[in-house]
Amino acid sequence: MHELSIVEALIDQVRETLEQEGEKGRVSKLELSIGRLSGVCCDSVRFAFGLLAPGTVAEGAEIVIQQPKAACNCRACNVPTEIDDLVIECPNCGSGDISIEGGRELLLQSIDIEE
């Protein structure tokens, strides 16, 4: 389960960000963007966060995860589209000649802090 190491890195990133910004409040919410093609299981991230957050700057924080669809462009008909999963086929023309433009991201979007 590589989500454990992802959550460890996330908590480190939150701690470093708070130190750089001089923030002293309690982290109340973290918002993540995990693309549907990232290979990261959101339920496993939530589980790992529950295990690793206690005793850290993220203890007690709510974790909110957005899962953007994969942004693609069909090379055959040149139509931009979005897909939900690994069935990569243009919904316009049925071609499999697709370039993936997004959907693999794993980003910390925001940190909410209570004073």
C-alpha positions as CSV (number, residue, x, y, z in Angstrom):
1,M,0.0,0.0,0.0
2,H,2.0,3.0,-1.3
3,E,-0.7,5.3,0.1
4,L,1.1,5.1,3.5
5,S,4.2,6.8,2.0
6,I,2.0,9.3,0.2
7,V,0.3,10.3,3.4
8,E,3.7,10.5,5.2
9,A,4.9,12.9,2.5
10,L,1.6,14.8,2.7
11,I,2.0,15.4,6.5
12,D,5.6,16.4,6.0
13,Q,4.5,18.9,3.3
14,V,1.8,20.4,5.6
15,R,4.3,20.7,8.5
16,E,6.9,22.4,6.2
17,T,4.3,24.7,4.8
18,L,3.1,25.8,8.2
19,E,6.7,26.4,9.3
20,Q,7.5,28.5,6.2
21,E,4.4,30.6,6.6
22,G,4.8,30.9,10.4
23,E,1.4,29.5,11.1
24,K,0.7,28.4,14.6
25,G,-3.0,27.4,14.4
26,R,-4.6,24.0,14.3
27,V,-5.0,22.4,10.9
28,S,-8.8,21.8,10.5
29,K,-9.0,20.7,6.9
30,L,-6.8,19.5,4.1
31,E,-8.1,19.4,0.5
32,L,-6.4,17.1,-2.0
33,S,-6.8,16.5,-5.7
34,I,-6.2,12.9,-6.7
35,G,-6.6,12.3,-10.4
36,R,-8.6,9.2,-11.4
37,L,-5.7,7.9,-13.4
38,S,-3.1,8.5,-10.6
39,G,-3.2,4.9,-9.4
40,V,-3.9,6.2,-5.8
41,C,-6.8,4.7,-3.9
42,C,-8.7,7.5,-2.1
43,D,-10.1,5.1,0.5
44,S,-6.6,3.9,1.3
45,V,-5.4,7.5,1.6
46,R,-8.2,8.2,4.1
47,F,-7.3,5.0,6.0
48,A,-3.6,5.9,6.1
49,F,-4.3,9.4,7.2
50,G,-6.3,8.1,10.1
51,L,-3.4,6.0,11.1
52,L,-0.6,8.6,10.6
53,A,-2.1,11.9,11.5
54,P,-2.4,11.5,15.3
55,G,0.5,13.2,17.0
56,T,1.3,15.4,14.0
57,V,0.3,18.8,12.8
58,A,-2.6,17.2,10.9
59,E,-4.1,15.5,13.9
60,G,-7.9,16.0,14.0
61,A,-8.0,17.5,10.5
62,E,-10.7,16.6,8.0
63,I,-9.4,15.3,4.7
64,V,-11.4,16.2,1.6
65,I,-10.5,14.5,-1.7
66,Q,-11.5,15.7,-5.1
67,Q,-11.1,13.2,-8.0
68,P,-10.9,15.1,-11.3
69,K,-11.6,13.1,-14.5
70,A,-8.8,12.6,-16.9
71,A,-8.5,15.3,-19.5
72,C,-7.8,13.8,-22.9
73,N,-7.5,14.9,-26.5
74,C,-8.4,12.6,-29.4
75,R,-5.7,12.6,-32.1
76,A,-8.0,11.1,-34.7
77,C,-10.8,13.7,-34.5
78,N,-9.0,16.4,-32.4
79,V,-11.9,16.6,-29.9
80,P,-11.0,17.3,-26.2
81,T,-12.8,15.1,-23.7
82,E,-12.8,13.7,-20.2
83,I,-12.8,10.0,-19.2
84,D,-13.6,8.4,-15.9
85,D,-11.4,5.3,-15.9
86,L,-8.8,3.3,-17.9
87,V,-11.1,2.5,-20.8
88,I,-9.4,5.1,-23.0
89,E,-11.6,5.5,-26.1
90,C,-12.8,8.7,-27.7
91,P,-16.5,9.1,-27.0
92,N,-16.9,11.1,-30.2
93,C,-15.3,8.8,-32.8
94,G,-14.4,5.6,-30.9
95,S,-10.6,5.9,-31.6
96,G,-8.1,4.7,-29.1
97,D,-5.5,7.2,-30.3
98,I,-5.9,9.4,-27.2
99,S,-3.3,11.7,-25.6
100,I,-3.8,12.1,-21.8
101,E,-3.5,15.7,-20.7
102,G,-4.5,15.3,-17.0
103,G,-5.9,13.0,-14.4
104,R,-2.7,11.7,-12.9
105,E,-2.2,14.5,-10.4
106,L,-1.8,14.2,-6.7
107,L,-1.9,17.7,-5.2
108,L,-2.4,19.3,-1.9
109,Q,-4.9,22.0,-2.9
110,S,-5.4,23.8,0.4
111,I,-4.8,23.8,4.2
112,D,-7.4,25.3,6.4
113,I,-6.2,26.6,9.8
114,E,-8.1,27.5,12.9
115,E,-6.5,30.3,14.9
